[in-house]
Amino acid sequence: MNKELDNAFIDVRNAFRLLARYQSRVLDIVNYIREQTPYTDMWGLRRYCNVISTRKNCPGDNYANLNVHRDMWSWDFLYNYLFEYYFGGAKFGRKTIEMSVIQVSDDGYYKSMANNPSPTDISTFLPSDESNSYLVFTAGWKAWLCDNTEDDCNRFLHKFLRGSKDLCVYIDEKEHWAITKRYLMQRFSSQKETDKVLVDFGKIVMDHTGIDLFKNK
């Protein structure tokens, strides 16, 4: 039993070190993507679980100001299961276009929707070797993470991740639009390969809207 526990905690330590390397790499990729656009800043949004909020009146003179409690999800401590990097808005002519890159580290929960999975019980997720990891690109004008049936960002994103299509193009009668496409994380193995993704997404946006989203791509 002790040997099994020893091995289990070796796995835990290795998992944290792997996540640290992985997250560092994703940050590099997302920042490189942003640098190829007119966007100059970015903000973060957790899409899967709750933000750990702050609280007041810690006995230790505000020494520990995070609100932790028994009923929290374990996912609340793991930001990067599903995380949005929001670049904000940038002017393209008279239009202000918003853009995000969404880190989908594991779509196993969403791909298991037919079996009514529990978001806190990983045994109900699709097995890891049958799931995927993605970066999702999304851009829009007066529309955001939506299609012709969903105008709520979360509902649209969850439906998109459950579905089999990698691309969603939404353009309404007023020519407001939103374009969302997912790319396997493996596509970002190098700067050269990442540039190919930017060319692909840039062409999709250009073909549908006439807007050149990326610099020199």
N, CA, C and O of each residue as an XYZ file, in Angstrom:
868
protein
N       0.830     -1.207      0.000
C       0.000      0.000      0.000
C       0.866      1.259      0.000
O       0.586      2.199     -0.744
N       1.924      1.287      0.835
C       2.791      2.458      0.891
C       3.459      2.706     -0.451
O       3.592      3.851     -0.884
N       3.884      1.615     -1.117
C       4.530      1.773     -2.417
C       3.537      2.324     -3.436
O       3.890      3.173     -4.254
N       2.301      1.844     -3.387
C       1.281      2.358     -4.295
C       1.026      3.843     -4.047
O       0.877      4.616     -4.993
N       0.976      4.240     -2.780
C       0.778      5.656     -2.460
C       1.980      6.481     -2.909
O       1.820      7.580     -3.439
N       3.165      5.959     -2.700
C       4.372      6.662     -3.156
C       4.301      6.912     -4.658
O       4.585      8.016     -5.123
N       3.918      5.876     -5.421
C       3.830      6.011     -6.875
C       2.729      6.982     -7.281
O       2.878      7.736     -8.242
N       1.614      6.958     -6.533
C       0.518      7.876     -6.845
C       0.961      9.325     -6.689
O       0.614     10.166     -7.518
N       1.717      9.629     -5.644
C       2.153     11.006     -5.437
C       3.282     11.403     -6.382
O       3.464     12.588     -6.663
N       4.035     10.432     -6.870
C       4.973     10.730     -7.961
C       4.193     11.176     -9.187
O       4.576     12.127     -9.869
N       3.089     10.475     -9.463
C       2.232     10.866    -10.591
C       1.670     12.272    -10.392
O       1.601     13.054    -11.341
N       1.271     12.593     -9.168
C       0.744     13.934     -8.882
C       1.809     14.984     -9.153
O       1.533     15.985     -9.815
N       3.003     14.778     -8.661
C       4.071     15.758     -8.875
C       4.407     15.900    -10.352
O       4.626     17.005    -10.848
N       4.446     14.769    -11.048
C       4.715     14.827    -12.490
C       3.590     15.560    -13.227
O       3.840     16.308    -14.172
N       2.348     15.334    -12.782
C       1.215     15.993    -13.431
C       1.303     17.501    -13.281
O       1.071     18.228    -14.247
N       1.636     17.991    -12.078
C       1.760     19.428    -11.880
C       2.895     20.011    -12.710
O       2.750     21.100    -13.266
N       3.999     19.325    -12.805
C       5.131     19.824    -13.592
C       4.800     19.830    -15.084
O       5.198     20.737    -15.815
N       4.067     18.806    -15.525
C       3.623     18.769    -16.914
C       2.661     19.914    -17.193
O       2.770     20.576    -18.225
N       1.715     20.159    -16.281
C       0.772     21.259    -16.459
C       1.487     22.601    -16.499
O       1.107     23.486    -17.265
N       2.520     22.755    -15.679
C       3.267     24.010    -15.684
C       3.937     24.240    -17.043
O       3.892     25.346    -17.582
N       4.551     23.200    -17.589
C       5.191     23.339    -18.907
C       4.153     23.589    -19.992
O       4.347     24.419    -20.880
N       3.049     22.857    -19.905
C       1.974     22.999    -20.884
C       1.397     24.411    -20.859
O       1.219     25.032    -21.907
N       1.104     24.922    -19.652
C       0.495     26.246    -19.564
C       1.449     27.335    -20.033
O       1.022     28.313    -20.646
N       2.718     27.175    -19.753
C       3.706     28.138    -20.236
C       3.719     28.175    -21.760
O       3.802     29.242    -22.368
N       3.638     27.011    -22.356
C       3.626     26.917    -23.818
C       2.356     27.549    -24.402
O       2.426     28.276    -25.394
N       1.206     27.277    -23.796
C      -0.039     27.856    -24.292
C       0.001     29.378    -24.198
O      -0.430     30.063    -25.125
N       0.508     29.911    -23.099
C       0.623     31.364    -22.957
C       1.498     31.953    -24.050
O       1.177     33.000    -24.611
N       2.601     31.285    -24.353
C       3.479     31.755    -25.441
C       2.728     31.773    -26.771
O       2.831     32.730    -27.538
N       1.974     30.710    -27.035
C       1.245     30.610    -28.305
C       0.187     31.697    -28.409
O       0.090     32.386    -29.425
N      -0.610     31.849    -27.348
C      -1.694     32.841    -27.387
C      -1.137     34.241    -27.516
O      -1.674     35.055    -28.268
N      -0.071     34.536    -26.798
C       0.515     35.870    -26.903
C       1.084     36.102    -28.298
O       0.982     37.208    -28.829
N       1.681     35.078    -28.898
C       2.181     35.211    -30.282
C       1.023     35.493    -31.231
O       1.133     36.355    -32.102
N      -0.085     34.774    -31.071
C      -1.258     35.013    -31.915
C      -1.713     36.460    -31.782
O      -1.959     37.136    -32.781
N      -1.823     36.932    -30.539
C      -2.271     38.317    -30.327
C      -1.326     39.317    -30.977
O      -1.774     40.322    -31.530
N      -0.030     39.055    -30.917
C       0.951     39.978    -31.485
C       0.851     40.078    -33.008
O       1.369     41.024    -33.600
N       0.193     39.117    -33.639
C       0.015     39.158    -35.098
C      -1.251     39.913    -35.494
O      -1.612     39.950    -36.670
N      -1.918     40.507    -34.522
C      -3.160     41.246    -34.746
C      -2.992     42.686    -34.261
O      -1.962     43.014    -33.674
N      -3.981     43.551    -34.494
C      -3.928     44.909    -33.941
C      -4.257     44.985    -32.448
O      -4.161     46.061    -31.857
N      -4.641     43.877    -31.834
C      -5.028     43.911    -30.427
C      -3.792     44.065    -29.544
O      -2.765     43.431    -29.782
N      -3.902     44.900    -28.538
C      -2.739     45.248    -27.717
C      -2.816     44.750    -26.283
O      -1.894     44.989    -25.503
N      -3.883     44.071    -25.920
C      -4.048     43.627    -24.541
C      -4.871     42.353    -24.529
O      -5.402     41.944    -25.561
N      -4.981     41.721    -23.363
C      -5.889     40.580    -23.242
C      -6.322     40.420    -21.797
O      -5.635     40.840    -20.867
N      -7.480     39.800    -21.637
C      -8.081     39.544    -20.344
C      -8.457     38.065    -20.279
O      -8.612     37.417    -21.313
N      -8.602     37.536    -19.074
C      -8.913     36.119    -18.931
C     -10.299     35.877    -18.372
O     -10.812     36.667    -17.579
N     -10.902     34.767    -18.799
C     -12.232     34.386    -18.320
C     -12.299     32.869    -18.181
O     -12.046     32.140    -19.140
N     -12.639     32.401    -16.989
C     -12.817     30.966    -16.791
C     -14.170     30.558    -17.339
O     -15.186     31.178    -17.023
N     -14.188     29.526    -18.153
C     -15.416     29.136    -18.835
C     -16.048     27.851    -18.301
O     -17.187     27.540    -18.648
N     -15.337     27.108    -17.472
C     -15.861     25.796    -17.056
C     -16.393     25.803    -15.629
O     -17.399     25.158    -15.333
N     -15.729     26.518    -14.764
C     -16.081     26.437    -13.353
C     -16.043     27.830    -12.731
O     -16.059     28.831    -13.447
N     -15.995     27.896    -11.415
C     -16.123     29.170    -10.719
C     -14.768     29.808    -10.429
O     -13.768     29.121    -10.223
N     -14.762     31.124    -10.420
C     -13.600     31.870     -9.972
C     -13.523     31.785     -8.452
O     -14.546     31.858     -7.771
N     -12.331     31.634     -7.927
C     -12.173     31.681     -6.476
C     -12.215     33.147     -6.065
O     -11.275     33.900     -6.318
N     -13.299     33.540     -5.436
C     -13.487     34.940     -5.067
C     -12.688     35.280     -3.808
O     -12.192     34.394     -3.112
N     -12.577     36.564     -3.538
C     -11.894     36.999     -2.327
C     -12.904     37.222     -1.206
O     -14.099     37.392     -1.449
N     -12.404     37.219      0.012
C     -13.257     37.482      1.171
C     -12.501     38.376      2.152
O     -11.276     38.487      2.106
N     -13.251     38.995      3.023
C     -12.660     39.914      3.994
C     -12.627     39.267      5.381
O     -13.123     38.160      5.592
N     -12.030     39.997      6.307
C     -12.058     39.659      7.730
C     -11.276     38.399      8.083
O     -11.652     37.665      8.997
N     -10.195     38.152      7.363
C      -9.326     37.043      7.766
C      -8.702     37.377      9.125
O      -8.253     38.505      9.331
N      -8.665     36.408     10.063
C      -8.084     36.691     11.379
C      -6.624     37.127     11.312
O      -6.130     37.800     12.217
N      -5.948     36.749     10.257
C      -4.529     37.079     10.146
C      -4.264     38.355      9.385
O      -3.335     38.406      8.578
N      -5.063     39.399      9.620
C      -4.864     40.698      8.990
C      -4.839     40.575      7.460
O      -3.918     41.040      6.788
N      -5.885     39.930      6.945
C      -6.047     39.730      5.503
C      -4.936     38.866      4.899
O      -4.615     38.989      3.717
N      -4.365     38.005      5.714
C      -3.290     37.122      5.260
C      -3.782     36.138      4.204
O      -3.109     35.923      3.196
N      -4.946     35.540      4.424
C      -5.524     34.572      3.490
C      -6.879     35.101      3.050
O      -7.854     35.011      3.796
N      -6.946     35.656      1.834
C      -8.174     36.363      1.424
C      -8.959     35.653      0.331
O      -9.810     36.270     -0.310
N      -8.693     34.370      0.106
C      -9.471     33.623     -0.881
C     -10.604     32.869     -0.198
O     -10.439     32.323      0.893
N     -11.741     32.850     -0.850
C     -12.938     32.222     -0.283
C     -12.969     30.745     -0.669
O     -13.417     30.396     -1.762
N     -12.502     29.894      0.211
C     -12.491     28.448     -0.039
C     -13.470     27.774      0.921
O     -13.632     28.198      2.065
N     -14.119     26.718      0.433
C     -15.140     26.060      1.245
C     -15.288     24.604      0.819
O     -14.768     24.201     -0.222
N     -15.978     23.836      1.603
C     -16.067     22.387      1.408
C     -16.722     21.996      0.094
O     -16.356     20.979     -0.496
N     -17.680     22.782     -0.374
C     -18.463     22.382     -1.543
C     -17.883     22.867     -2.871
O     -18.549     22.785     -3.903
N     -16.672     23.361     -2.852
C     -16.042     23.804     -4.105
C     -15.797     22.613     -5.034
O     -15.633     21.479     -4.585
N     -15.777     22.899     -6.342
C     -15.322     21.900     -7.305
C     -13.792     21.832     -7.251
O     -13.126     22.841     -7.019
N     -13.258     20.657     -7.464
C     -11.797     20.570     -7.620
C     -11.340     21.380     -8.829
O     -10.228     21.908     -8.842
N     -12.207     21.479     -9.858
C     -11.870     22.257    -11.063
C     -11.658     23.737    -10.749
O     -10.979     24.432    -11.505
N     -12.230     24.234     -9.641
C     -12.060     25.644     -9.301
C     -10.597     26.000     -9.071
O     -10.224     27.171     -9.122
N      -9.772     24.990     -8.819
C      -8.343     25.218     -8.609
C      -7.536     25.012     -9.889
O      -6.314     25.164     -9.885
N      -8.214     24.669    -10.981
C      -7.533     24.381    -12.249
C      -8.134     25.260    -13.341
O      -9.072     24.863    -14.032
N      -7.581     26.449    -13.480
C      -8.141     27.423    -14.406
C      -8.172     26.932    -15.845
O      -9.078     27.296    -16.594
N      -7.231     26.134    -16.240
C      -6.983     25.946    -17.666
C      -7.705     24.763    -18.297
O      -7.346     24.350    -19.400
N      -8.716     24.205    -17.625
C      -9.510     23.183    -18.306
C     -10.220     23.804    -19.511
O     -10.192     23.253    -20.611
N     -10.848     24.943    -19.291
C     -11.488     25.700    -20.376
C     -11.341     27.176    -20.028
O     -11.965     27.660    -19.084
N     -10.511     27.893    -20.792
C     -10.133     29.258    -20.416
C     -10.103     30.144    -21.653
O      -9.544     29.779    -22.687
N     -10.717     31.317    -21.524
C     -10.781     32.262    -22.642
C      -9.788     33.400    -22.454
O      -9.731     34.027    -21.397
N      -9.005     33.655    -23.503
C      -8.132     34.822    -23.571
C      -8.833     35.838    -24.480
O      -8.848     35.691    -25.702
N      -9.398     36.843    -23.873
C     -10.183     37.846    -24.601
C      -9.287     39.023    -24.961
O      -8.704     39.659    -24.084
N      -9.180     39.310    -26.259
C      -8.302     40.380    -26.732
C      -8.979     41.743    -26.738
O      -8.315     42.759    -26.943
N     -10.280     41.780    -26.520
C     -11.006     43.044    -26.562
C     -11.438     43.391    -27.974
O     -11.616     42.510    -28.816
N     -11.607     44.685    -28.227
C     -12.045     45.145    -29.539
C     -10.965     45.971    -30.233
O     -10.174     46.653    -29.582
N     -10.942     45.899    -31.546
C     -10.023     46.705    -32.355
C     -10.780     47.238    -33.559
O     -11.677     46.578    -34.083
N     -10.418     48.422    -33.988
C     -11.071     49.063    -35.115
C     -10.535     48.530    -36.442
O      -9.327     48.483    -36.676
N     -11.453     48.138    -37.284
C     -11.145     47.773    -38.668
C     -12.070     48.632    -39.525
O     -13.236     48.292    -39.724
N     -11.538     49.758    -40.035
C     -12.407     50.731    -40.687
C     -13.346     51.322    -39.652
O     -12.901     51.835    -38.625
N     -14.641     51.254    -39.917
C     -15.635     51.777    -38.976
C     -16.144     50.728    -37.994
O     -16.936     51.032    -37.102
N     -15.690     49.513    -38.163
C     -16.194     48.423    -37.335
C     -15.228     48.085    -36.209
O     -14.011     48.074    -36.395
N     -15.788     47.813    -35.047
C     -15.003     47.318    -33.923
C     -15.201     45.812    -33.832
O     -16.299     45.333    -33.549
N     -14.127     45.076    -34.074
C     -14.165     43.620    -34.091
C     -13.567     43.101    -32.790
O     -12.479     43.516    -32.391
N     -14.277     42.199    -32.136
C     -13.775     41.559    -30.928
C     -13.184     40.197    -31.283
O     -13.580     39.567    -32.263
N     -12.230     39.757    -30.465
C     -11.580     38.478    -30.740
C     -11.155     37.808    -29.447
O     -10.747     38.469    -28.492
N     -11.256     36.493    -29.432
C     -10.741     35.676    -28.330
C     -10.078     34.422    -28.877
O     -10.378     33.969    -29.981
N      -9.173     33.875    -28.083
C      -8.675     32.516    -28.274
C      -9.041     31.749    -27.009
O      -8.738     32.190    -25.900
N      -9.691     30.602    -27.176
C     -10.185     29.828    -26.037
C      -9.395     28.523    -25.942
O      -9.336     27.742    -26.892
N      -8.800     28.311    -24.790
C      -8.017     27.111    -24.519
C      -8.954     26.001    -24.046
O      -9.574     26.105    -22.987
N      -9.044     24.956    -24.833
C      -9.843     23.782    -24.472
C      -8.853     22.648    -24.215
O      -8.411     21.973    -25.145
N      -8.517     22.452    -22.968
C      -7.496     21.451    -22.652
C      -8.008     20.028    -22.813
O      -7.234     19.102    -23.056
N      -9.324     19.865    -22.675
C      -9.917     18.528    -22.750
C     -11.400     18.697    -23.083
O     -12.128     19.360    -22.343
N     -11.848     18.109    -24.179
C     -13.279     18.206    -24.517
C     -14.050     16.956    -24.088
O     -15.169     16.724    -24.547
N     -13.451     16.160    -23.213
C     -14.070     14.900    -22.805
C     -15.420     15.059    -22.146
O     -16.303     14.223    -22.338
N     -15.598     16.123    -21.367
C     -16.907     16.364    -20.740
C     -17.951     16.659    -21.801
O     -19.049     16.103    -21.763
N     -17.622     17.523    -22.742
C     -18.590     17.938    -23.761
C     -18.923     16.808    -24.723
O     -20.068     16.675    -25.156
N     -17.935     15.999    -25.056
C     -18.173     14.887    -25.968
C     -18.975     13.768    -25.312
O     -19.439     12.857    -25.998
N     -19.142     13.826    -24.000
C     -19.928     12.814    -23.292
C     -21.361     13.251    -23.036
O     -22.086     12.581    -22.301
N     -21.782     14.362    -23.629
C     -23.080     14.934    -23.316
C     -24.243     13.954    -23.553
O     -25.248     14.012    -22.844
N     -24.118     13.071    -24.525
C     -25.197     12.120    -24.805
C     -25.435     11.191    -23.620
O     -26.521     10.629    -23.477
N     -24.418     11.027    -22.769
C     -24.525     10.139    -21.615
C     -24.762     10.901    -20.313
O     -24.638     10.344    -19.222
N     -25.110     12.197    -20.446
C     -25.421     13.027    -19.271
C     -24.306     12.993    -18.232
O     -24.537     12.557    -17.104
N     -23.102     13.443    -18.586
C     -21.983     13.363    -17.645
C     -22.130     14.360    -16.497
O     -22.864     15.344    -16.592
N     -21.425     14.083    -15.434
C     -21.342     15.025    -14.316
C     -20.079     15.863    -14.480
O     -19.009     15.297    -14.705
N     -20.162     17.190    -14.377
C     -18.973     18.024    -14.561
C     -17.922     17.827    -13.482
O     -16.778     18.249    -13.651
N     -18.290     17.192    -12.373
C     -17.328     16.976    -11.296
C     -16.905     15.516    -11.153
O     -16.121     15.186    -10.263
N     -17.408     14.650    -12.007
C     -17.071     13.221    -11.939
C     -16.379     12.827    -13.238
O     -17.037     12.562    -14.244
N     -15.052     12.791    -13.214
C     -14.313     12.566    -14.457
C     -14.516     11.158    -15.006
O     -14.193     10.901    -16.166
N     -15.041     10.249    -14.202
C     -15.313      8.906    -14.717
C     -16.449      8.919    -15.738
O     -16.611      7.956    -16.487
N     -17.240     10.001    -15.780
C     -18.335     10.111    -16.749
C     -17.897     10.803    -18.037
O     -18.681     10.894    -18.982
N     -16.655     11.291    -18.090
C     -16.139     11.944    -19.289
C     -15.773     10.896    -20.341
O     -15.525      9.736    -20.011
N     -15.742     11.306    -21.592
C     -15.187     10.449    -22.632
C     -13.728     10.156    -22.278
O     -13.031     11.046    -21.791
N     -13.249      8.926    -22.512
C     -11.855      8.615    -22.173
C     -10.873      9.588    -22.825
O     -11.135     10.113    -23.907
N      -9.762      9.819    -22.169
C      -8.780     10.797    -22.643
C      -8.286     10.501    -24.053
O      -8.081     11.416    -24.851
N      -8.096      9.217    -24.357
C      -7.569      8.887    -25.677
C      -8.616      9.001    -26.780
O      -8.295      8.855    -27.959
N      -9.862      9.260    -26.403
C     -10.915      9.509    -27.388
C     -11.324     10.986    -27.415
O     -12.223     11.371    -28.163
N     -10.672     11.797    -26.610
C     -10.979     13.225    -26.520
C      -9.880     14.025    -27.221
O      -8.897     13.468    -27.710
N     -10.072     15.344    -27.255
C      -9.106     16.206    -27.924
C      -8.848     17.473    -27.126
O      -9.607     17.829    -26.225
N      -7.754     18.145    -27.480
C      -7.405     19.456    -26.934
C      -7.348     20.437    -28.094
O      -6.823     20.123    -29.162
N      -7.896     21.635    -27.872
C      -8.029     22.610    -28.952
C      -7.634     24.013    -28.503
O      -7.608     24.322    -27.311
N      -7.331     24.847    -29.484
C      -7.474     26.286    -29.344
C      -8.625     26.689    -30.255
O      -8.653     26.322    -31.430
N      -9.569     27.438    -29.714
C     -10.731     27.901    -30.472
C     -10.539     29.388    -30.757
O     -10.381     30.185    -29.833
N     -10.553     29.758    -32.032
C     -10.487     31.154    -32.443
C     -11.911     31.657    -32.668
O     -12.722     30.980    -33.299
N     -12.207     32.834    -32.155
C     -13.516     33.420    -32.403
C     -13.382     34.925    -32.556
O     -12.678     35.577    -31.785
N     -14.057     35.471    -33.552
C     -14.046     36.908    -33.812
C     -15.433     37.330    -34.257
O     -16.173     36.534    -34.835
N     -15.790     38.585    -33.989
C     -17.124     39.012    -34.388
C     -17.345     40.502    -34.317
O     -16.616     41.233    -33.646
N     -18.382     40.940    -35.037
C     -18.813     42.332    -35.049
C     -20.281     42.396    -34.630
O     -21.157     41.864    -35.313
N     -20.536     43.055    -33.496
C     -21.881     43.157    -32.928
C     -22.522     41.783    -32.753
O     -23.745     41.643    -32.788
N     -21.699     40.803    -32.570
C     -22.128     39.435    -32.285
C     -20.927     38.772    -31.634
O     -19.785     39.081    -31.974
N     -21.172     37.883    -30.721
C     -20.033     37.325    -30.001
C     -20.344     35.906    -29.567
O     -21.300     35.672    -28.828
N     -19.548     34.969    -30.019
C     -19.740     33.574    -29.661
C     -21.205     33.164    -29.801
O     -21.845     32.749    -28.835
N     -21.711     33.289    -31.008
C     -23.125     32.976    -31.207
C     -23.332     32.406    -32.609
O     -22.431     32.421    -33.448
N     -24.543     31.903    -32.835
C     -24.947     31.463    -34.159
C     -26.413     31.830    -34.332
O     -26.934     32.653    -33.579
N     -27.084     31.236    -35.306
C     -28.469     31.637    -35.577
C     -29.476     31.022    -34.606
O     -30.673     31.289    -34.709
N     -29.006     30.206    -33.670
C     -29.924     29.625    -32.681
C     -29.573     30.013    -31.251
O     -30.427     29.936    -30.368
N     -28.332     30.429    -31.008
C     -27.905     30.761    -29.645
C     -27.244     32.133    -29.635
O     -26.316     32.387    -30.404
N     -27.724     33.018    -28.761
C     -27.062     34.303    -28.594
C     -26.446     34.449    -27.210
O     -25.954     35.521    -26.859
N     -26.471     33.371    -26.418
C     -25.797     33.335    -25.134
C     -24.426     32.695    -25.326
O     -24.316     31.598    -25.874
N     -23.380     33.386    -24.870
C     -22.010     32.936    -25.130
C     -21.748     31.533    -24.600
O     -21.210     30.690    -25.317
N     -22.123     31.278    -23.357
C     -21.840     29.973    -22.769
C     -22.601     28.857    -23.469
O     -22.033     27.807    -23.768
N     -23.889     29.083    -23.733
C     -24.667     28.034    -24.402
C     -24.085     27.734    -25.780
O     -23.965     26.574    -26.175
N     -23.720     28.805    -26.518
C     -23.143     28.576    -27.838
C     -21.841     27.792    -27.737
O     -21.644     26.812    -28.456
N     -20.950     28.227    -26.842
C     -19.650     27.570    -26.740
C     -19.802     26.105    -26.366
O     -19.130     25.248    -26.940
N     -20.671     25.807    -25.416
C     -20.855     24.419    -25.007
C     -21.446     23.582    -26.142
O     -21.068     22.426    -26.328
N     -22.368     24.166    -26.895
C     -22.930     23.446    -28.042
C     -21.861     23.215    -29.112
O     -21.791     22.141    -29.709
N     -21.039     24.223    -29.342
C     -19.973     24.119    -30.341
C     -18.989     23.011    -29.971
O     -18.571     22.237    -30.832
N     -18.620     22.936    -28.699
C     -17.671     21.915    -28.264
C     -18.279     20.520    -28.298
O     -17.555     19.540    -28.476
N     -19.590     20.412    -28.132
C     -20.256     19.107    -28.231
C     -20.347     18.625    -29.667
O     -20.371     17.422    -29.924
N     -20.397     19.558    -30.596
C     -20.669     19.218    -31.988
C     -19.475     18.654    -32.732
O     -18.361     18.599    -32.210
N     -19.730     18.238    -33.963
C     -18.693     17.630    -34.791
C     -18.067     18.608    -35.780
O     -17.034     18.307    -36.378
N     -18.684     19.777    -35.958
C     -18.166     20.736    -36.927
C     -17.100     21.620    -36.288
O     -17.252     22.089    -35.160
N     -16.014     21.839    -37.038
C     -14.915     22.661    -36.527
C     -15.114     24.146    -36.786
O     -14.409     24.971    -36.206
N     -16.056     24.501    -37.642
C     -16.237     25.897    -38.041
C     -17.697     26.302    -37.920
O     -18.592     25.557    -38.318
N     -17.932     27.488    -37.369
C     -19.269     28.080    -37.341
C     -19.167     29.511    -37.861
O     -18.442     30.332    -37.298
N     -19.889     29.804    -38.928
C     -19.949     31.154    -39.488
C     -21.371     31.656    -39.345
O     -22.304     31.045    -39.867
N     -21.544     32.763    -38.642
C     -22.857     33.365    -38.430
C     -22.848     34.785    -38.996
O     -22.030     35.611    -38.591
N     -23.751     35.067    -39.924
C     -23.933     36.412    -40.469
C     -25.432     36.671    -40.535
O     -26.166     35.917    -41.174
N     -25.892     37.742    -39.875
C     -27.331     37.990    -39.874
C     -27.728     38.950    -40.991
O     -26.897     39.359    -41.802
N     -29.011     39.301    -41.021
C     -29.526     40.130    -42.105
C     -28.961     41.544    -42.089
O     -29.031     42.246    -43.098
N     -28.401     41.974    -40.957
C     -27.765     43.292    -40.864
C     -26.250     43.210    -41.063
O     -25.532     44.191    -40.869
N     -25.786     42.040    -41.448
C     -24.371     41.757    -41.682
C     -23.534     41.823    -40.405
O     -22.319     42.010    -40.468
N     -24.178     41.671    -39.255
C     -23.433     41.420    -38.036
C     -22.953     39.975    -38.106
O     -23.680     39.108    -38.592
N     -21.739     39.703    -37.628
C     -21.202     38.370    -37.842
C     -20.371     37.875    -36.659
O     -19.862     38.650    -35.849
N     -20.262     36.566    -36.599
C     -19.372     35.894    -35.651
C     -18.805     34.661    -36.347
O     -19.545     33.877    -36.942
N     -17.502     34.500    -36.267
C     -16.836     33.348    -36.881
C     -16.025     32.633    -35.807
O     -15.207     33.249    -35.124
N     -16.254     31.340    -35.663
C     -15.599     30.537    -34.634
C     -15.040     29.279    -35.279
O     -15.741     28.578    -36.008
N     -13.782     29.001    -35.006
C     -13.183     27.771    -35.533
C     -12.222     27.192    -34.506
O     -11.486     27.921    -33.840
N     -12.242     25.869    -34.388
C     -11.325     25.206    -33.467
C     -10.211     24.508    -34.239
O     -10.408     24.004    -35.344
N      -9.042     24.498    -33.620
C      -7.866     23.853    -34.184
C      -7.253     22.946    -33.120
O      -7.109     23.340    -31.963
N      -6.898     21.742    -33.519
C      -6.236     20.838    -32.589
C      -4.985     21.494    -32.021
O      -4.255     22.176    -32.740
N      -4.741     21.292    -30.746
C      -3.586     21.888    -30.092
C      -2.279     21.466    -30.766
O      -1.293     22.204    -30.736
N      -2.276     20.285    -31.371
C      -1.066     19.807    -32.043
C      -0.674     20.691    -33.230
O       0.476     20.674    -33.668
N      -1.636     21.463    -33.748
C      -1.356     22.336    -34.887
C      -0.403     23.473    -34.528
O       0.110     24.149    -35.420
N      -0.159     23.694    -33.236
C       0.654     24.830    -32.794
C       2.025     24.371    -32.299
O       2.570     24.916    -31.339
N       2.566     23.367    -32.966
C       3.820     22.750    -32.522
C       5.039     23.633    -32.734
O       6.075     23.407    -32.108
N       4.940     24.634    -33.600
C       6.055     25.531    -33.884
C       5.495     26.855    -34.406
O       4.309     26.953    -34.720
N       6.350     27.865    -34.495
C       5.892     29.148    -35.045
C       5.435     28.982    -36.489
O       4.437     29.576    -36.899
N       6.157     28.183    -37.255
C       5.794     27.967    -38.655
C       4.410     27.340    -38.767
O       3.594     27.763    -39.585
N       4.151     26.334    -37.942
C       2.841     25.673    -37.986
C       1.746     26.599    -37.459
O       0.627     26.597    -37.973
N       2.065     27.385    -36.440
C       1.092     28.353    -35.931
C       0.733     29.370    -36.999
O      -0.432     29.740    -37.142
N       1.726     29.820    -37.747
C       1.465     30.775    -38.831
C       0.500     30.198    -39.868
O      -0.316     30.923    -40.436
N       0.600     28.891    -40.108
C      -0.327     28.261    -41.052
C      -1.763     28.346    -40.542
O      -2.693     28.550    -41.322
N      -1.941     28.188    -39.229
C      -3.276     28.318    -38.644
C      -3.781     29.754    -38.804
O      -4.943     29.970    -39.148
N      -2.916     30.724    -38.558
C      -3.322     32.123    -38.685
C      -3.711     32.447    -40.127
O      -4.668     33.183    -40.368
N      -2.979     31.905    -41.063
C      -3.340     32.105    -42.472
C      -4.717     31.513    -42.749
O      -5.536     32.122    -43.437
N      -4.963     30.332    -42.214
C      -6.245     29.669    -42.447
C      -7.397     30.475    -41.851
O      -8.380     30.749    -42.539
N      -7.285     30.855    -40.581
C      -8.377     31.602    -39.959
C      -8.520     32.982    -40.586
O      -9.632     33.472    -40.782
N      -7.393     33.600    -40.897
C      -7.450     34.905    -41.553
C      -8.164     34.854    -42.888
O      -8.912     35.771    -43.228
N      -7.940     33.784    -43.656
C      -8.605     33.648    -44.948
C     -10.108     33.451    -44.772
O     -10.908     33.993    -45.536
N     -10.483     32.673    -43.761
C     -11.912     32.460    -43.502
C     -12.588     33.797    -43.197
O     -13.645     34.102    -43.749
N     -11.978     34.587    -42.321
C     -12.556     35.891    -41.965
C     -12.596     36.807    -43.184
O     -13.602     37.470    -43.432
N     -11.514     36.844    -43.937
C     -11.457     37.691    -45.134
C     -12.513     37.284    -46.151
O     -13.197     38.143    -46.706
N     -12.655     35.999    -46.400
C     -13.602     35.524    -47.408
C     -15.044     35.881    -47.053
O     -15.856     36.151    -47.937
N     -15.359     35.881    -45.762
C     -16.746     36.116    -45.347
C     -17.046     37.569    -45.006
O     -18.202     37.989    -45.049
N     -16.006     38.347    -44.666
C     -16.262     39.708    -44.178
C     -15.457     40.785    -44.880
O     -15.778     41.968    -44.769
N     -14.408     40.393    -45.607
C     -13.531     41.387    -46.235
C     -12.563     42.043    -45.270
O     -11.903     43.015    -45.636
N     -12.459     41.541    -44.046
C     -11.585     42.122    -43.026
C     -10.292     41.325    -42.920
O     -10.310     40.097    -42.836
N      -9.167     42.040    -42.926
C      -7.851     41.429    -42.796
C      -7.469     41.446    -41.324
O      -7.001     42.463    -40.811
N      -7.666     40.331    -40.651
C      -7.533     40.264    -39.197
C      -6.091     40.235    -38.729
O      -5.786     40.740    -37.648
N      -5.204     39.662    -39.510
C      -3.814     39.471    -39.082
C      -2.858     40.347    -39.891
O      -3.139     40.731    -41.026
N      -1.726     40.647    -39.267
C      -0.695     41.421    -39.929
C       0.167     40.496    -40.787
O       0.648     39.466    -40.315
N       0.357     40.873    -42.044
C       1.312     40.186    -42.919
C       1.073     38.688    -43.010
O       2.023     37.915    -43.137
N      -0.183     38.270    -42.946
C      -0.479     36.832    -43.048
C      -1.283     36.566    -44.324
O      -1.637     35.421    -44.604
